[in-house]
């Protein structure tokens, strides 16, 4: 099993940047597909970005493409989400997730392990 802990959230002005981190425990980290999801108040949780175990394949939601970058450092058992040009509509709780096997990288139901979430608030 995998334990995930997010960090790096906070309050930022529109147009600013934040870098989220997700620390994963376990020797099997490198074999997991990793993803970021977010949930705004009153909304369902939605896919943001995902990355393959090797880091060679990434996938982004259209709403964040060109602004967010997902990466992973398997040696450090850490997943990252670099968020640039932030907008008020990016305000949400951001969750790190892991899956040993996925049918589609954007599917919430394919992820087995979840972090506690970290709040990102973008002010105008």
KOLKOLNU-324202 format. One line per field, with one value per atom (N, C-alpha, C): residue number from 1; residue in one letter; atom name; z negated, y negated, x negated. Coordinates in steps of 0.02 Angstrom, whole numbers. Atoms other than C-alpha are relative to their C-alpha. Layout:
residues N
resi <- c(NUM|...) .
resn <- c(A|...) .
name <- c(CA|...) .
zz <- c(Z|...) .
yy <- c(Y|...) .
xx <- c(X|...) .
//
This chain:
residues 124
resi <- c(1|1|1|2|2|2|3|3|3|4|4|4|5|5|5|6|6|6|7|7|7|8|8|8|9|9|9|10|10|10|11|11|11|12|12|12|13|13|13|14|14|14|15|15|15|16|16|16|17|17|17|18|18|18|19|19|19|20|20|20|21|21|21|22|22|22|23|23|23|24|24|24|25|25|25|26|26|26|27|27|27|28|28|28|29|29|29|30|30|30|31|31|31|32|32|32|33|33|33|34|34|34|35|35|35|36|36|36|37|37|37|38|38|38|39|39|39|40|40|40|41|41|41|42|42|42|43|43|43|44|44|44|45|45|45|46|46|46|47|47|47|48|48|48|49|49|49|50|50|50|51|51|51|52|52|52|53|53|53|54|54|54|55|55|55|56|56|56|57|57|57|58|58|58|59|59|59|60|60|60|61|61|61|62|62|62|63|63|63|64|64|64|65|65|65|66|66|66|67|67|67|68|68|68|69|69|69|70|70|70|71|71|71|72|72|72|73|73|73|74|74|74|75|75|75|76|76|76|77|77|77|78|78|78|79|79|79|80|80|80|81|81|81|82|82|82|83|83|83|84|84|84|85|85|85|86|86|86|87|87|87|88|88|88|89|89|89|90|90|90|91|91|91|92|92|92|93|93|93|94|94|94|95|95|95|96|96|96|97|97|97|98|98|98|99|99|99|100|100|100|101|101|101|102|102|102|103|103|103|104|104|104|105|105|105|106|106|106|107|107|107|108|108|108|109|109|109|110|110|110|111|111|111|112|112|112|113|113|113|114|114|114|115|115|115|116|116|116|117|117|117|118|118|118|119|119|119|120|120|120|121|121|121|122|122|122|123|123|123|124|124|124) .
resn <- c(X|X|X|X|X|X|X|X|X|X|X|X|X|X|X|X|X|X|X|X|X|X|X|X|X|X|X|X|X|X|X|X|X|X|X|X|X|X|X|X|X|X|X|X|X|X|X|X|X|X|X|X|X|X|X|X|X|X|X|X|X|X|X|X|X|X|X|X|X|X|X|X|X|X|X|X|X|X|X|X|X|X|X|X|X|X|X|X|X|X|X|X|X|X|X|X|X|X|X|X|X|X|X|X|X|X|X|X|X|X|X|X|X|X|X|X|X|X|X|X|X|X|X|X|X|X|X|X|X|X|X|X|X|X|X|X|X|X|X|X|X|X|X|X|X|X|X|X|X|X|X|X|X|X|X|X|X|X|X|X|X|X|X|X|X|X|X|X|X|X|X|X|X|X|X|X|X|X|X|X|X|X|X|X|X|X|X|X|X|X|X|X|X|X|X|X|X|X|X|X|X|X|X|X|X|X|X|X|X|X|X|X|X|X|X|X|X|X|X|X|X|X|X|X|X|X|X|X|X|X|X|X|X|X|X|X|X|X|X|X|X|X|X|X|X|X|X|X|X|X|X|X|X|X|X|X|X|X|X|X|X|X|X|X|X|X|X|X|X|X|X|X|X|X|X|X|X|X|X|X|X|X|X|X|X|X|X|X|X|X|X|X|X|X|X|X|X|X|X|X|X|X|X|X|X|X|X|X|X|X|X|X|X|X|X|X|X|X|X|X|X|X|X|X|X|X|X|X|X|X|X|X|X|X|X|X|X|X|X|X|X|X|X|X|X|X|X|X|X|X|X|X|X|X|X|X|X|X|X|X|X|X|X|X|X|X|X|X|X|X|X|X) .
name <- c(N|CA|C|N|CA|C|N|CA|C|N|CA|C|N|CA|C|N|CA|C|N|CA|C|N|CA|C|N|CA|C|N|CA|C|N|CA|C|N|CA|C|N|CA|C|N|CA|C|N|CA|C|N|CA|C|N|CA|C|N|CA|C|N|CA|C|N|CA|C|N|CA|C|N|CA|C|N|CA|C|N|CA|C|N|CA|C|N|CA|C|N|CA|C|N|CA|C|N|CA|C|N|CA|C|N|CA|C|N|CA|C|N|CA|C|N|CA|C|N|CA|C|N|CA|C|N|CA|C|N|CA|C|N|CA|C|N|CA|C|N|CA|C|N|CA|C|N|CA|C|N|CA|C|N|CA|C|N|CA|C|N|CA|C|N|CA|C|N|CA|C|N|CA|C|N|CA|C|N|CA|C|N|CA|C|N|CA|C|N|CA|C|N|CA|C|N|CA|C|N|CA|C|N|CA|C|N|CA|C|N|CA|C|N|CA|C|N|CA|C|N|CA|C|N|CA|C|N|CA|C|N|CA|C|N|CA|C|N|CA|C|N|CA|C|N|CA|C|N|CA|C|N|CA|C|N|CA|C|N|CA|C|N|CA|C|N|CA|C|N|CA|C|N|CA|C|N|CA|C|N|CA|C|N|CA|C|N|CA|C|N|CA|C|N|CA|C|N|CA|C|N|CA|C|N|CA|C|N|CA|C|N|CA|C|N|CA|C|N|CA|C|N|CA|C|N|CA|C|N|CA|C|N|CA|C|N|CA|C|N|CA|C|N|CA|C|N|CA|C|N|CA|C|N|CA|C|N|CA|C|N|CA|C|N|CA|C|N|CA|C|N|CA|C|N|CA|C|N|CA|C|N|CA|C|N|CA|C|N|CA|C|N|CA|C|N|CA|C|N|CA|C|N|CA|C|N|CA|C|N|CA|C|N|CA|C|N|CA|C|N|CA|C|N|CA|C|N|CA|C|N|CA|C) .
zz <- c(0|0|0|-7|24|-44|37|-91|36|-37|-10|-42|37|-88|44|-42|9|-42|31|-30|55|-47|51|18|-14|59|-39|34|3|39|-31|53|48|-50|211|43|-44|322|70|-70|496|40|-39|618|-33|37|485|10|-7|463|-67|57|339|23|-14|333|-54|46|252|0|6|188|-31|28|145|-18|23|39|-8|1|60|-39|37|-55|34|-29|-2|54|-50|106|70|-65|248|36|-30|288|74|-70|454|48|-43|520|6|1|491|49|-36|608|-53|49|515|33|-27|537|-51|41|472|19|-8|448|-43|41|377|-9|15|299|-28|23|284|-39|39|163|45|-38|229|66|-62|372|-13|5|405|11|-10|399|74|-70|569|11|-19|656|19|-17|672|45|-37|730|-24|19|729|35|-27|762|-8|2|803|-50|50|691|20|-24|800|8|-12|818|74|-71|1006|33|-27|1029|-50|41|962|34|-26|982|-42|35|937|19|-15|923|44|-45|1056|-38|38|922|-28|29|860|49|-50|1017|18|-16|1050|-61|62|872|-55|52|761|29|-20|769|-55|48|683|11|-4|643|-60|57|529|-7|16|445|-38|32|410|-54|49|315|-67|60|191|-19|12|198|-4|3|238|68|-58|362|-7|1|411|49|-46|491|-1|-7|550|32|-23|571|13|-20|667|27|-26|724|-32|37|590|8|-7|608|-60|56|477|7|-10|554|-15|22|504|-75|72|322|-15|15|251|-50|36|138|50|-47|235|-33|26|209|43|-32|252|-2|-3|306|36|-29|355|22|-27|458|26|-26|494|71|-68|653|18|-21|751|70|-66|897|38|-27|925|-54|51|836|-33|26|809|-43|35|725|-76|73|538|-28|26|511|9|-12|573|-53|50|428|-67|61|270|-64|60|150|8|-1|104|-60|54|1|-34|39|-122|37|-37|-1|-27|20|-5|34|-25|16|42|-43|160|10|-8|159|42|-45|301|-4|8|268|62|-55|397|-23) .
yy <- c(59|0|-63|62|-181|-54|58|-332|-63|61|-504|-61|62|-676|-59|60|-838|-58|62|-1005|-53|54|-1174|-44|41|-1243|-65|64|-1418|-50|56|-1587|-36|33|-1668|-47|46|-1814|29|-21|-1784|-18|10|-1765|27|-25|-1696|75|-70|-1524|34|-43|-1382|67|-66|-1217|48|-50|-1071|61|-61|-918|54|-58|-745|51|-49|-634|67|-67|-449|47|-50|-309|68|-66|-133|10|-16|-47|6|-11|-27|-64|64|-213|-3|7|-202|39|-41|-73|-26|28|-182|-57|59|-298|-51|51|-463|-55|52|-597|-53|55|-762|-11|15|-796|-60|57|-945|-1|5|-982|-70|66|-1155|7|-3|-1194|8|-12|-1126|37|-35|-1035|70|-66|-856|-2|-4|-804|11|-4|-825|13|-15|-767|-63|56|-889|22|-22|-796|68|-66|-624|13|-16|-549|75|-71|-373|16|-20|-273|-22|19|-317|-76|71|-500|-18|12|-480|-18|16|-506|-42|44|-649|-16|15|-698|-55|58|-860|-13|26|-924|-62|58|-1054|-66|62|-1184|-23|17|-1178|8|-12|-1131|-65|59|-1252|-42|38|-1320|43|-46|-1169|51|-52|-1044|52|-54|-875|33|-35|-787|45|-44|-653|13|-18|-612|65|-65|-427|13|-7|-436|-31|34|-553|20|-22|-466|-60|63|-635|-17|25|-699|-75|73|-882|-24|34|-999|-74|70|-1166|-35|36|-1287|-73|68|-1448|-34|40|-1588|20|-23|-1541|-47|36|-1595|13|-12|-1615|66|-64|-1464|61|-55|-1358|14|-8|-1379|67|-66|-1205|34|-45|-1070|47|-42|-977|64|-66|-791|36|-45|-678|71|-68|-501|46|-50|-340|61|-60|-188|48|-51|-25|18|-16|-1|-47|44|-121|20|-8|-101|-65|68|-288|-45|39|-411|-53|53|-536|26|-29|-415|4|0|-446|70|-67|-268|47|-43|-196|-10|15|-272|31|-38|-170|-36|33|-285|-76|72|-466|-34|40|-601|-38|38|-717|-62|60|-863|-62|64|-1037|-56|54|-1198|-50|52|-1315|-53|54|-1484|-55|51|-1608|-60|61|-1785|-44|47|-1916|-71) .
xx <- c(-41|0|-44|35|-47|34|-24|-30|-23|14|-21|14|-8|-43|-16|8|-17|-26|21|-97|-10|14|-127|58|-58|49|-3|-2|93|40|-35|161|-47|41|96|43|-35|144|8|-9|214|-61|60|71|-62|57|-43|-11|19|-120|-3|9|-121|-28|27|-214|24|-25|-124|-46|39|-216|42|-33|-156|-53|50|-268|34|-27|-237|-46|38|-291|7|-2|-332|-52|51|-460|26|-30|-336|20|-20|-317|-13|19|-407|45|-43|-283|71|-68|-129|9|-23|-39|22|-17|-18|42|-43|113|17|-27|178|73|-71|363|17|-20|456|75|-70|623|15|-21|700|65|-62|843|61|-61|1007|-10|15|921|-26|28|872|-75|72|691|-15|16|609|-74|68|452|-38|44|307|-57|59|152|-21|26|70|-66|65|-100|-13|15|-159|-56|50|-276|-71|66|-426|-7|1|-379|0|3|-379|66|-66|-193|38|-40|-88|66|-66|93|30|-27|182|72|-66|358|-7|3|396|-3|-4|428|-67|65|247|-57|52|151|-36|40|10|-17|12|15|-30|23|-17|-48|47|-159|-7|8|-161|-68|64|-324|-8|12|-392|-75|69|-557|3|-7|-556|-53|52|-720|20|-24|-635|71|-69|-465|47|-37|-388|31|-36|-259|8|-6|-248|53|-43|-125|-19|17|-194|59|-59|-49|-19|16|-79|63|-56|37|66|-58|161|59|-62|342|45|-46|479|38|-35|567|-43|43|417|7|-9|469|35|-26|499|-46|44|432|-31|36|299|-22|15|275|-51|48|130|30|-26|176|-48|44|89|40|-33|139|-53|45|50|14|-22|148|58|-54|258|24|-27|375|-1|5|376|-28|35|263|43|-44|404|57|-57|526|-13|6|548|5|-12|609|-59|58|444|-54|51|345|18|-11|326|-18|26|235|5|-11|270|-31|25|189|56|-49|277|24|-17|280|-34|28|206|39|-42|304|-40|28|262|54|-47|348|-33|25|323|46|-39|382|-6|1|426|-14) .
//
